[in-house]
């Protein structure tokens, strides 16, 4: 039971980390895309 709880906690932590990393990655891509758009216009 303890092992199962630990796995769930680990998966939740990994998911939250991936979510945060994904958000920052999307933010970086958006910034790059927007700055390129601004340079072109």
C-alpha positions as a Markdown table, in Angstrom:
| # | Residue | x | y | z |
|---|---|---|---|---|
| 1 | Unk | 0.0 | 0.0 | 0.0 |
| 2 | Unk | 2.8 | 2.4 | 0.9 |
| 3 | Unk | 4.6 | 1.5 | -2.3 |
| 4 | Unk | 1.4 | 2.3 | -4.4 |
| 5 | Unk | 1.0 | 5.7 | -2.6 |
| 6 | Unk | 4.7 | 6.5 | -3.4 |
| 7 | Unk | 4.2 | 5.6 | -7.1 |
| 8 | Unk | 1.1 | 7.8 | -7.3 |
| 9 | Unk | 3.0 | 10.7 | -5.6 |
| 10 | Unk | 5.9 | 10.2 | -8.1 |
| 11 | Unk | 3.6 | 10.2 | -11.1 |
| 12 | Unk | 1.7 | 13.3 | -9.9 |
| 13 | Unk | 5.0 | 15.1 | -9.3 |
| 14 | Unk | 6.3 | 14.1 | -12.8 |
| 15 | Unk | 3.0 | 15.2 | -14.4 |
| 16 | Unk | 3.1 | 18.6 | -12.6 |
| 17 | Unk | 6.7 | 19.0 | -13.6 |
| 18 | Unk | 5.9 | 18.2 | -17.2 |
| 19 | Unk | 3.0 | 20.6 | -17.2 |
| 20 | Unk | 5.2 | 23.4 | -15.8 |
| 21 | Unk | 8.0 | 22.6 | -18.3 |
| 22 | Unk | 5.5 | 22.4 | -21.1 |
| 23 | Unk | 4.0 | 25.8 | -20.2 |
| 24 | Unk | 7.4 | 27.4 | -20.2 |
| 25 | Unk | 8.3 | 25.7 | -23.5 |
| 26 | Unk | 5.1 | 26.9 | -25.1 |
| 27 | Unk | 5.8 | 30.4 | -23.7 |
| 28 | Unk | 9.3 | 30.4 | -25.2 |
| 29 | Unk | 8.0 | 29.2 | -28.6 |
| 30 | Unk | 5.3 | 31.8 | -28.5 |
| 31 | Unk | 7.8 | 34.6 | -27.7 |
| 32 | Unk | 10.1 | 33.5 | -30.5 |
| 33 | Unk | 7.2 | 33.3 | -33.0 |
| 34 | Unk | 5.8 | 36.7 | -31.9 |
| 35 | Unk | 9.2 | 38.4 | -32.1 |
| 36 | Unk | 9.8 | 36.9 | -35.6 |
| 37 | Unk | 6.3 | 38.1 | -36.7 |
| 38 | Unk | 7.1 | 41.6 | -35.3 |
| 39 | Unk | 10.4 | 41.7 | -37.2 |
| 40 | Unk | 8.7 | 40.7 | -40.5 |
| 41 | Unk | 6.0 | 43.3 | -40.4 |
